[in-house]
Amino acid sequence: MSGFNDAFAPNAYRLTSPLREVYYALALRLDGKADTGRVVSQDDHVAIVSLLNRIGFLYAMPWAGSDPGDVAWALTFIDYVNSGVKATVEQVIQRTTSIFEEFDRELLGQMGLDAKQATEMTMWIATAVQDRLDRGPGGGAIPTEKPRDQADFSEMMRRILGVTLDDLAARFGPDAADAFWCAFVSRRSPSARTRYYTQQNPIESSPLIEIKPGLALVVSANQIFNAVTSTCWESIRRTDAVDRAYRRRDKYAEDKADELCRRLANGKAKVYRGPSESPSGAYEHDLVVTWEASVAIIEVKASRIREPLRDPDRALPRIRDDFRSESGIEGGMRQAKRVIDRLDSGKPVRMYERTSGAEVAVLDPSELKYRYACVLTFEHFGPLESSMELLLDPDLAPLRPWAMNLYDFETLIGGFESRGWGVAKFFRYLQERKTVAGGRIFIDEEIEMGGWFLRYGTLQEVMDIAERGDRATVLPGASFVFDELYLARKQGRNPRRGHDIPTSEFLVTERDRPQIEQALGEFERFLRSGDT
């Protein structure tokens, strides 16, 4: 699988969704009889890439319809099957350990490890692999000369990416090592388990690949951290503590949102947590942030989007229900709308502390002229965050609401801090983003729009397109600025500004339609060629 995720590789070697496609290929590879030892040639490599990409395209084909509901189903489906967890290792560790720290007894009973132990073992593995890579050629694991053949290459991979049960046992004890190996190692099986691209993939929950008893390869250290999180949830759901765990998750989400908003405010804006519109506690809101003439009503929602079904007629109602539920994005928008409607009607809104009933703020419509309805989600909702108009009830459309998941919001705040930006810039972002909303501009994920703003300091070009009534698509890539900032921070250097990349790299407009139509025509001819 080496090279499949190389962004600079020739097109023939590039996967469209490297994370998902590599794991899918590995799952297929582990199903069946013993390894024949066949050497994978260069032609084989190209053929594998072509087949995997073709499978992904064929799953994506049903979204060709123009109905917003069909598009919402298709985009949600594609995002679900093609996207993994998009977060730093630090973010995943913090969330996992914070939520599950109270459930050691339950986790030990189910998987033989608690969350802290599993995370520490994963960190040890990731650090060991990274150390071998950092030593470079001649440092022991990586030879100075190019591998001579497949066997030579395989041996090099074992030295770089290998982890042994004995090493884990020596470091963490045999019981913990056995439990970890049982939970996170996949083995070849004679019975077929994986066939379809959309099936639950065992490699994602057990991402260490055993190549012989007691020796496994690390395909992606980051994925092991994600697997720890999902395995902890699977274990907790089998216990009586599941409801308590969900309450802990909800509180974590609210605590995290509060922490991030206060980082953003930096003492210059007022942040009210959990205020209600009544002394009795009725009509509570998670966070209210005021700054000069702006107010943001922020609701935090910890529900998730369930796995989209492959049948559009059955899938769309499920997606719509999750989106519009009281604990979903639209439910949060309706909560925020109560306050904004009252302000729009010229009525002040009094806010009260939820436990004592004491008045903590008065939102004055004559002072707060800029009003924003915002939702922060615990889970990733993909295009349903950034292109809400696909499913949003028409009576909420005038709000031009804004949503983002907590992982991305933390990334956005970190990006602002790296630029020396604060609450003033954030409210400017909300105002410009509000202008872009409305269905003319398609955005795959909200973090892409945040990345655009961070690169260029404004959304003006996209705003101009929206205000002209034209259509455009913001392409994935603008958010890479956050990766640049993250790496710069890790390496202790100043990041480049990022605005030297032309905006055309991240934007497809009506002027690009002829090229798009040509590409679609070629793809349709390919599908009709009988080679599928």
C-alpha positions as CSV (number, residue, x, y, z in Angstrom):
1,M,0.0,0.0,0.0
2,S,3.0,2.3,0.0
3,G,2.5,5.4,-2.0
4,F,-1.3,5.2,-2.3
5,N,-1.6,8.3,-0.1
6,D,1.1,10.4,-1.8
7,A,-0.4,13.7,-3.0
8,F,2.5,14.2,-5.4
9,A,2.4,10.8,-7.0
10,P,1.4,10.5,-10.7
11,N,-2.4,10.3,-11.2
12,A,-2.2,6.6,-12.0
13,Y,-0.9,5.9,-8.5
14,R,-3.3,8.2,-6.6
15,L,-6.5,7.2,-4.7
16,T,-9.4,9.5,-4.5
17,S,-10.1,8.6,-0.9
18,P,-6.9,7.1,0.4
19,L,-7.9,6.4,4.0
20,R,-11.1,4.5,3.2
21,E,-9.8,2.8,0.0
22,V,-6.6,1.5,1.6
23,Y,-8.5,0.1,4.5
24,Y,-11.1,-1.5,2.2
25,A,-8.3,-3.1,0.1
26,L,-6.6,-4.4,3.3
27,A,-9.9,-5.9,4.5
28,L,-10.3,-7.7,1.2
29,R,-6.7,-8.8,1.4
30,L,-7.2,-10.4,4.8
31,D,-10.3,-12.3,3.7
32,G,-9.6,-15.7,2.2
33,K,-6.8,-18.2,2.1
34,A,-3.2,-17.9,3.2
35,D,-1.0,-15.3,1.4
36,T,0.4,-16.8,-1.8
37,G,3.5,-14.6,-1.6
38,R,2.9,-13.1,-5.0
39,V,5.0,-10.0,-5.7
40,V,2.9,-6.9,-6.5
41,S,4.3,-5.4,-9.7
42,Q,4.1,-1.8,-10.9
43,D,1.2,-2.8,-13.3
44,D,-0.6,-4.5,-10.4
45,H,-0.2,-1.4,-8.3
46,V,-1.8,0.8,-11.1
47,A,-4.6,-1.7,-11.6
48,I,-5.4,-1.8,-7.8
49,V,-5.6,2.0,-7.7
50,S,-7.9,2.0,-10.8
51,L,-10.2,-0.6,-9.4
52,L,-10.5,1.0,-6.0
53,N,-11.2,4.4,-7.5
54,R,-13.8,2.8,-9.9
55,I,-15.6,1.2,-6.9
56,G,-15.8,4.6,-5.2
57,F,-17.1,6.3,-8.3
58,L,-19.8,3.7,-8.8
59,Y,-21.0,4.1,-5.3
60,A,-21.2,7.9,-5.9
61,M,-23.1,7.7,-9.2
62,P,-26.7,7.8,-7.8
63,W,-26.3,11.4,-6.6
64,A,-26.7,12.7,-10.2
65,G,-30.3,13.9,-9.4
66,S,-30.9,17.6,-8.9
67,D,-33.5,17.4,-6.2
68,P,-32.0,19.0,-3.0
69,G,-33.2,15.9,-0.9
70,D,-31.4,13.5,-3.3
71,V,-28.3,15.7,-3.2
72,A,-28.4,15.8,0.6
73,W,-28.7,12.0,0.8
74,A,-25.9,11.5,-1.8
75,L,-23.5,13.9,-0.3
76,T,-24.1,12.6,3.2
77,F,-23.6,9.1,2.0
78,I,-20.4,9.9,0.1
79,D,-19.0,11.9,3.1
80,Y,-19.8,9.0,5.5
81,V,-18.2,6.3,3.5
82,N,-15.2,8.3,2.3
83,S,-14.2,10.4,5.3
84,G,-12.5,9.3,8.4
85,V,-12.0,11.2,11.7
86,K,-10.5,14.6,10.9
87,A,-8.7,15.6,14.1
88,T,-5.2,15.8,15.5
89,V,-4.0,13.0,17.8
90,E,-4.0,15.5,20.7
91,Q,-7.7,16.2,20.1
92,V,-8.6,12.5,19.9
93,I,-6.7,11.7,23.0
94,Q,-8.2,14.5,25.0
95,R,-11.8,13.6,24.0
96,T,-11.3,9.9,24.7
97,T,-9.6,10.2,28.1
98,S,-11.9,13.0,29.3
99,I,-15.1,11.1,28.4
100,F,-14.1,7.6,29.6
101,E,-12.0,8.5,32.7
102,E,-15.0,7.7,34.9
103,F,-15.6,4.2,33.3
104,D,-12.4,2.3,34.1
105,R,-14.3,-0.5,35.8
106,E,-16.6,-1.1,32.9
107,L,-13.9,-0.9,30.2
108,L,-11.6,-3.3,32.2
109,G,-14.5,-5.7,32.4
110,Q,-15.2,-5.5,28.7
111,M,-11.8,-5.2,27.0
112,G,-9.3,-5.7,29.7
113,L,-8.0,-2.2,29.4
114,D,-9.1,1.3,30.4
115,A,-9.0,4.3,28.1
116,K,-5.8,5.7,29.6
117,Q,-4.0,2.4,29.2
118,A,-5.1,1.9,25.6
119,T,-4.1,5.4,24.7
120,E,-0.7,5.1,26.4
121,M,0.1,1.9,24.5
122,T,-1.0,3.5,21.2
123,M,1.2,6.5,21.9
124,W,4.2,4.2,22.7
125,I,3.6,2.4,19.3
126,A,3.2,5.7,17.4
127,T,6.3,7.2,19.0
128,A,8.4,4.0,18.2
129,V,7.4,4.1,14.5
130,Q,8.0,7.8,14.2
131,D,11.5,7.5,15.9
132,R,12.4,4.9,13.3
133,L,11.3,7.2,10.5
134,D,13.1,10.2,12.0
135,R,16.4,8.3,12.1
136,G,16.2,8.0,8.3
137,P,18.5,6.0,6.0
138,G,21.4,4.4,7.9
139,G,19.7,4.9,11.2
140,G,18.9,1.3,11.6
141,A,15.4,0.7,10.3
142,I,15.7,2.3,6.9
143,P,18.5,1.0,4.6
144,T,20.7,3.5,2.7
145,E,20.1,1.6,-0.5
146,K,16.9,1.0,-2.4
147,P,15.3,-2.4,-1.7
148,R,16.4,-5.0,-4.3
149,D,13.1,-6.9,-4.5
150,Q,9.7,-7.4,-2.9
151,A,11.2,-9.5,-0.1
152,D,13.8,-6.9,0.7
153,F,11.0,-4.2,0.7
154,S,8.8,-6.3,3.0
155,E,11.6,-6.8,5.4
156,M,12.2,-3.0,5.5
157,M,8.5,-2.4,6.2
158,R,8.7,-4.9,9.1
159,R,11.7,-3.0,10.6
160,I,10.0,0.4,10.3
161,L,6.3,-0.4,10.9
162,G,6.5,-3.6,13.0
163,V,5.3,-4.0,16.6
164,T,5.6,-7.2,18.5
165,L,3.4,-8.6,21.3
166,D,6.6,-9.4,23.3
167,D,7.7,-5.7,23.2
168,L,4.3,-4.6,24.4
169,A,4.3,-7.2,27.2
170,A,7.8,-6.1,28.3
171,R,6.7,-2.5,28.5
172,F,3.1,-2.8,29.8
173,G,2.8,-6.3,31.2
174,P,1.5,-9.5,29.6
175,D,-2.2,-9.0,30.6
176,A,-2.4,-5.5,29.1
177,A,-0.5,-6.5,26.0
178,D,-2.8,-9.5,25.4
179,A,-5.9,-7.4,25.8
180,F,-4.5,-4.7,23.4
181,W,-3.5,-7.3,20.9
182,C,-7.0,-8.9,21.0
183,A,-8.8,-5.6,20.6
184,F,-6.7,-3.9,17.9
185,V,-5.0,-6.5,15.7
186,S,-6.6,-7.9,12.5
187,R,-5.6,-11.3,11.1
188,R,-6.2,-13.2,7.9
189,S,-9.4,-15.2,8.0
190,P,-10.5,-18.1,5.8
191,S,-14.2,-16.9,5.9
192,A,-15.1,-13.8,3.9
193,R,-16.1,-10.9,6.1
194,T,-15.8,-7.8,3.8
195,R,-17.3,-7.4,0.4
196,Y,-19.0,-4.0,0.0
197,Y,-17.3,-0.6,0.3
198,T,-20.0,0.5,2.7
199,Q,-19.8,-2.4,5.1
200,Q,-18.4,-1.9,8.6
201,N,-14.7,-2.4,8.0
202,P,-12.9,-4.5,10.7
203,I,-9.5,-2.9,9.7
204,E,-10.7,0.5,11.0
205,S,-11.5,-0.9,14.4
206,S,-8.5,-3.2,14.5
207,P,-5.9,-1.4,12.4
208,L,-2.7,-3.4,13.4
209,I,-2.2,-6.1,10.7
210,E,-0.7,-9.4,12.0
211,I,1.7,-10.8,9.5
212,K,2.7,-13.7,11.7
213,P,1.9,-14.7,15.3
214,G,3.1,-11.9,17.6
215,L,4.2,-9.5,14.9
216,A,1.9,-6.8,13.4
217,L,2.4,-3.9,11.0
218,V,1.2,-0.3,11.8
219,V,-0.7,0.9,8.7
220,S,-1.6,4.2,10.4
221,A,-0.8,5.1,14.0
222,N,-3.5,7.8,14.0
223,Q,-6.1,5.3,13.1
224,I,-5.3,3.3,16.3
225,F,-6.2,6.3,18.4
226,N,-9.5,6.5,16.6
227,A,-10.0,2.8,17.1
228,V,-9.4,3.2,20.8
229,T,-12.3,5.7,20.9
230,S,-14.7,3.5,18.9
231,T,-13.8,0.4,20.9
232,C,-14.4,2.2,24.2
233,W,-17.9,3.2,23.0
234,E,-18.7,-0.3,21.8
235,S,-17.6,-1.7,25.2
236,I,-19.6,0.9,27.2
237,R,-22.7,0.2,25.1
238,R,-22.6,-3.4,26.4
239,T,-22.9,-2.2,30.1
240,D,-25.4,-0.5,32.4
241,A,-23.2,2.6,32.3
242,V,-24.2,3.6,28.8
243,D,-26.7,6.3,29.8
244,R,-24.2,7.8,32.2
245,A,-21.5,7.8,29.4
246,Y,-23.8,9.7,27.1
247,R,-24.5,12.3,29.8
248,R,-20.7,12.5,30.3
249,R,-20.3,13.0,26.5
250,D,-22.9,15.8,26.5
251,K,-21.2,17.6,29.4
252,Y,-17.8,17.2,27.7
253,A,-19.2,18.8,24.6
254,E,-20.6,21.8,26.5
255,D,-17.4,22.2,28.6
256,K,-15.3,22.1,25.4
257,A,-17.5,24.6,23.6
258,D,-17.3,26.9,26.6
259,E,-13.5,26.6,26.8
260,L,-13.1,27.4,23.1
261,C,-15.5,30.4,23.2
262,R,-13.6,31.8,26.2
263,R,-10.3,31.3,24.4
264,L,-11.8,33.2,21.5
265,A,-13.2,36.0,23.7
266,N,-9.9,36.4,25.5
267,G,-11.5,38.7,28.1
268,K,-12.7,41.1,25.4
269,A,-16.2,39.6,24.9
270,K,-18.7,38.4,27.4
271,V,-19.5,34.7,27.5
272,Y,-22.6,33.4,29.3
273,R,-22.9,29.7,29.9
274,G,-26.3,28.1,30.2
275,P,-28.4,31.3,30.6
276,S,-32.2,30.9,30.4
277,E,-34.9,33.3,29.2
278,S,-36.8,32.8,32.5
279,P,-35.8,32.8,36.2
280,S,-37.3,29.4,36.4
281,G,-34.8,28.0,33.9
282,A,-37.1,27.7,31.0
283,Y,-35.7,28.2,27.4
284,E,-32.1,27.6,28.3
285,H,-29.3,28.3,25.8
286,D,-25.9,26.7,26.0
287,L,-23.7,29.8,25.3
288,V,-24.4,33.4,24.5
289,V,-21.4,35.5,23.4
290,T,-21.7,39.3,23.1
291,W,-19.1,41.7,21.7
292,E,-19.8,45.4,20.8
293,A,-22.8,45.3,18.5
294,S,-22.8,41.5,17.9
295,V,-24.3,38.6,19.6
296,A,-24.0,34.9,18.9
297,I,-26.5,32.4,20.3
298,I,-24.6,29.1,20.4
299,E,-26.3,25.7,21.0
300,V,-24.2,22.6,21.5
301,K,-25.5,19.3,20.1
302,A,-24.0,15.9,20.8
303,S,-26.2,13.8,18.6
304,R,-24.8,12.0,15.6
305,I,-25.8,11.3,12.0
306,R,-26.6,7.6,11.7
307,E,-25.1,5.5,8.9
308,P,-26.8,6.6,5.6
309,L,-28.7,3.8,3.9
310,R,-27.9,2.9,0.3
311,D,-31.5,3.1,-0.7
312,P,-32.3,6.8,-1.3
313,D,-36.0,6.4,-0.5
314,R,-35.3,5.0,2.9
315,A,-32.1,7.0,3.5
316,L,-33.4,10.5,3.1
317,P,-36.0,10.3,5.9
318,R,-33.4,9.0,8.3
319,I,-30.9,11.8,7.4
320,R,-33.6,14.5,7.6
321,D,-34.8,13.1,11.0
322,D,-31.3,13.3,12.4
323,F,-30.7,16.8,11.0
324,R,-34.1,18.2,12.2
325,S,-34.3,16.4,15.6
326,E,-34.4,18.4,18.8
327,S,-30.9,17.2,19.5
328,G,-29.7,17.8,15.9
329,I,-28.5,20.9,14.0
330,E,-32.0,22.2,13.1
331,G,-33.2,21.7,16.7
332,G,-30.3,23.9,17.8
333,M,-31.2,26.5,15.2
334,R,-34.8,26.7,16.5
335,Q,-33.5,27.3,20.0
336,A,-31.4,30.2,18.9
337,K,-34.2,31.5,16.7
338,R,-36.3,32.3,19.7
339,V,-33.8,34.9,21.0
340,I,-33.1,36.4,17.5
341,D,-36.8,36.7,16.7
342,R,-37.4,38.7,19.9
343,L,-34.4,40.9,19.1
344,D,-35.6,41.4,15.5
345,S,-39.0,42.5,16.9
346,G,-37.3,45.1,19.0
347,K,-37.8,43.4,22.3
348,P,-35.0,43.1,24.9
349,V,-34.2,39.6,26.1
350,R,-33.3,39.1,29.7
351,M,-31.0,36.3,30.6
352,Y,-30.9,34.5,33.9
353,E,-28.5,32.2,35.7
354,R,-29.9,28.7,35.4
355,T,-29.5,27.6,39.1
356,S,-30.0,30.7,41.1
357,G,-32.4,32.5,38.8
358,A,-30.4,35.7,39.1
359,E,-30.4,38.1,36.1
360,V,-27.0,38.0,34.3
361,A,-27.6,40.0,31.1
362,V,-30.0,42.0,29.1
363,L,-29.7,41.7,25.3
364,D,-30.7,45.1,24.0
365,P,-31.8,45.0,20.3
366,S,-30.8,48.7,19.9
367,E,-27.2,47.8,20.7
368,L,-26.9,44.3,19.3
369,K,-27.5,44.9,15.6
370,Y,-25.7,41.8,14.3
371,R,-27.2,38.5,15.4
372,Y,-26.1,35.0,14.7
373,A,-27.6,31.6,15.2
374,C,-24.9,29.0,15.7
375,V,-24.7,25.3,16.4
376,L,-21.6,23.4,17.5
377,T,-21.9,19.7,17.0
378,F,-20.0,16.9,18.9
379,E,-20.0,14.7,15.8
380,H,-19.0,15.4,12.2
381,F,-22.0,16.2,10.0
382,G,-20.0,17.0,6.8
383,P,-21.9,18.9,4.1
384,L,-25.0,19.1,6.4
385,E,-23.0,21.6,8.5
386,S,-21.8,23.7,5.6
387,S,-24.6,23.4,3.1
388,M,-27.6,23.4,5.5
389,E,-29.9,24.8,2.9
390,L,-30.2,21.3,1.4
391,L,-32.4,20.2,4.4
392,L,-33.1,23.3,6.4
393,D,-36.7,24.1,7.0
394,P,-37.7,27.2,4.9
395,D,-38.8,29.2,8.0
396,L,-35.2,29.0,9.2
397,A,-33.6,30.1,5.9
398,P,-33.7,33.9,6.7
399,L,-31.5,33.2,9.8
400,R,-28.6,32.2,7.6
401,P,-27.4,30.0,10.5
402,W,-23.9,28.7,11.0
403,A,-22.7,25.3,12.2
404,M,-19.4,23.5,12.8
405,N,-18.3,20.4,14.7
406,L,-16.2,20.8,17.8
407,Y,-13.0,19.3,16.4
408,D,-13.1,21.8,13.5
409,F,-14.1,24.7,15.7
410,E,-11.0,24.0,17.9
411,T,-8.9,23.9,14.8
412,L,-10.4,27.2,13.6
413,I,-9.8,28.9,16.9
414,G,-6.2,27.6,16.9
415,G,-5.8,29.1,13.4
416,F,-7.1,32.4,14.5
417,E,-4.7,32.5,17.5
418,S,-1.8,31.7,15.2
419,R,-2.6,34.8,13.2
420,G,-3.1,36.9,16.4
421,W,-6.8,37.2,15.6
422,G,-9.6,37.3,18.2
423,V,-13.3,37.8,18.7
424,A,-13.5,40.8,16.3
425,K,-12.2,38.7,13.4
426,F,-14.5,35.8,14.4
427,F,-17.6,38.0,14.2
428,R,-16.4,39.3,10.9
429,Y,-16.1,35.7,9.7
430,L,-19.7,35.0,10.8
431,Q,-21.0,38.1,9.0
432,E,-19.2,37.3,5.8
433,R,-20.1,33.6,6.0
434,K,-23.8,34.7,6.4
435,T,-23.5,36.5,3.1
436,V,-22.2,33.4,1.4
437,A,-25.0,31.1,2.8
438,G,-28.2,30.6,0.8
439,G,-27.6,27.7,-1.6
440,R,-25.6,29.4,-4.4
441,I,-22.2,28.3,-3.1
442,F,-21.6,24.7,-2.3
443,I,-19.1,24.0,0.5
444,D,-18.2,20.4,1.2
445,E,-17.2,21.1,4.8
446,E,-17.3,24.3,7.0
447,I,-13.6,24.0,7.8
448,E,-12.9,24.7,4.1
449,M,-14.6,28.1,4.4
450,G,-12.7,28.7,7.6
451,G,-9.5,27.8,5.8
452,W,-10.3,30.2,3.0
453,F,-10.9,33.0,5.5
454,L,-7.7,32.2,7.4
455,R,-5.7,32.3,4.1
456,Y,-7.0,35.5,2.6
457,G,-8.5,37.3,5.6
458,T,-11.8,37.7,3.9
459,L,-14.5,35.7,2.0
460,Q,-15.0,38.7,-0.4
461,E,-14.4,36.8,-3.6
462,V,-17.0,34.1,-2.7
463,M,-19.4,36.8,-1.4
464,D,-19.2,38.6,-4.7
465,I,-20.1,35.4,-6.6
466,A,-23.1,34.7,-4.2
467,E,-24.3,38.3,-4.4
468,R,-24.3,38.2,-8.3
469,G,-26.5,35.1,-8.1
470,D,-23.9,32.9,-9.7
471,R,-23.1,29.3,-8.5
472,A,-19.8,28.0,-7.4
473,T,-18.2,25.2,-5.5
474,V,-15.4,25.7,-2.9
475,L,-13.0,22.8,-3.4
476,P,-11.3,20.8,-0.7
477,G,-7.8,22.2,-0.1
478,A,-8.3,25.6,1.4
479,S,-8.3,24.0,4.9
480,F,-4.7,22.7,4.3
481,V,-3.6,25.9,5.9
482,F,-4.5,24.4,9.3
483,D,-2.2,21.5,8.6
484,E,0.6,24.0,7.7
485,L,0.0,25.9,10.9
486,Y,0.0,22.6,12.9
487,L,3.2,21.4,11.4
488,A,4.9,24.8,11.9
489,R,3.9,24.8,15.5
490,K,5.2,21.2,16.0
491,Q,8.5,22.1,14.4
492,G,8.9,25.4,16.2
493,R,8.9,27.6,13.1
494,N,6.9,30.5,11.8
495,P,4.3,29.4,9.2
496,R,4.1,31.0,5.8
497,R,1.1,33.3,5.3
498,G,-0.7,31.0,2.8
499,H,-2.3,33.8,0.7
500,D,0.3,33.3,-2.1
501,I,-1.8,30.5,-3.4
502,P,-4.3,31.8,-6.0
503,T,-8.0,31.5,-5.0
504,S,-8.7,29.7,-8.3
505,E,-7.0,26.7,-6.7
506,F,-10.0,26.3,-4.4
507,L,-12.9,27.5,-6.5
508,V,-15.0,26.1,-9.4
509,T,-17.4,28.6,-10.9
510,E,-19.8,28.7,-13.9
511,R,-16.8,29.5,-16.2
512,D,-15.5,26.1,-15.5
513,R,-18.6,24.3,-16.7
514,P,-17.3,23.3,-20.2
515,Q,-14.4,21.5,-18.7
516,I,-16.6,19.8,-16.1
517,E,-19.1,18.7,-18.8
518,Q,-16.2,17.3,-20.8
519,A,-14.9,15.3,-17.8
520,L,-18.4,14.0,-17.0
521,G,-18.9,13.0,-20.6
522,E,-15.6,11.0,-20.6
523,F,-16.6,9.3,-17.3
524,E,-20.0,8.4,-18.7
525,R,-18.4,6.9,-21.8
526,F,-16.1,4.9,-19.5
527,L,-19.0,3.5,-17.6
528,R,-20.8,2.5,-20.8
529,S,-17.7,0.8,-22.1
530,G,-18.7,-2.5,-20.6
531,D,-15.5,-2.6,-18.5
532,T,-17.3,-2.0,-15.2
